[in-house]
Amino acid sequence: MSTCMGCLEDFDDDDLVWENGLVCKSCESISYSELAELTHETQVYRFGWCSCEDSEPHQYPYSDCPTTGENK
């Protein structure tokens, strides 16, 4: 276990990356070009949510957003 330098929470070492110190994927910075390449899967992986899960009526910002059943 190690502590994220951004949010100061403890994580398994596999869940942290080195970016001027160990940070969790939520605290890891992202470039504009990386933002442009996000998909539903990568958005959920990096940030733990996708806007398709919260919007009413449901909007699907990425082509791989689930449109029926449970959102990931």
C-alpha positions as CSV (number, residue, x, y, z in Angstrom):
1,M,0.0,0.0,0.0
2,S,1.1,3.5,-0.8
3,T,-0.4,7.0,-0.4
4,C,-1.5,9.1,-3.4
5,M,0.3,12.4,-3.3
6,G,-2.9,14.1,-4.7
7,C,-5.8,13.0,-2.5
8,L,-3.7,11.4,0.3
9,E,-5.7,8.2,0.2
10,D,-4.1,4.8,0.4
11,F,-4.0,2.5,-2.7
12,D,-2.5,-0.8,-3.8
13,D,0.8,0.0,-5.5
14,D,-0.7,-1.3,-8.8
15,D,-3.3,1.4,-8.8
16,L,-0.8,4.3,-8.6
17,V,1.4,5.9,-11.3
18,W,4.4,8.0,-11.1
19,E,3.7,11.7,-12.0
20,N,6.0,13.9,-9.9
21,G,5.2,11.5,-7.1
22,L,2.8,8.6,-6.8
23,V,-0.8,9.5,-7.8
24,C,-4.0,7.5,-8.3
25,K,-5.7,7.5,-11.6
26,S,-8.2,10.1,-10.4
27,C,-5.4,12.5,-9.6
28,E,-3.3,11.8,-12.7
29,S,-3.3,14.7,-15.1
30,I,-4.7,14.3,-18.6
31,S,-3.8,16.3,-21.7
32,Y,-6.3,17.8,-24.1
33,S,-5.3,15.3,-26.8
34,E,-6.0,12.5,-24.3
35,L,-9.4,14.0,-23.4
36,A,-10.3,14.0,-27.1
37,E,-9.5,10.3,-27.4
38,L,-11.6,9.2,-24.4
39,T,-14.2,6.4,-24.8
40,H,-16.8,5.2,-22.3
41,E,-14.4,2.5,-21.2
42,T,-11.4,4.7,-20.7
43,Q,-13.5,7.5,-19.1
44,V,-14.8,4.9,-16.5
45,Y,-11.4,3.5,-16.0
46,R,-9.7,6.9,-15.4
47,F,-12.4,8.7,-13.6
48,G,-14.8,6.0,-12.3
49,W,-17.9,7.3,-14.1
50,C,-19.2,8.5,-17.5
51,S,-21.8,11.2,-18.1
52,C,-24.1,8.7,-19.8
53,E,-24.7,7.3,-16.3
54,D,-25.9,10.5,-14.7
55,S,-27.8,12.4,-17.4
56,E,-31.6,12.5,-17.8
57,P,-32.6,12.1,-20.5
58,H,-29.7,9.8,-21.2
59,Q,-27.1,11.2,-23.5
60,Y,-24.4,9.0,-24.9
61,P,-21.2,11.0,-25.4
62,Y,-19.2,8.1,-26.7
63,S,-20.0,5.5,-29.3
64,D,-19.3,2.7,-26.8
65,C,-21.6,3.9,-24.1
66,P,-24.1,1.2,-23.2
67,T,-27.5,2.2,-24.4
68,T,-29.6,-0.6,-22.8
69,G,-29.3,-2.4,-19.5
70,E,-26.8,-1.4,-16.8
71,N,-24.2,1.3,-17.5
72,K,-20.7,0.2,-16.5
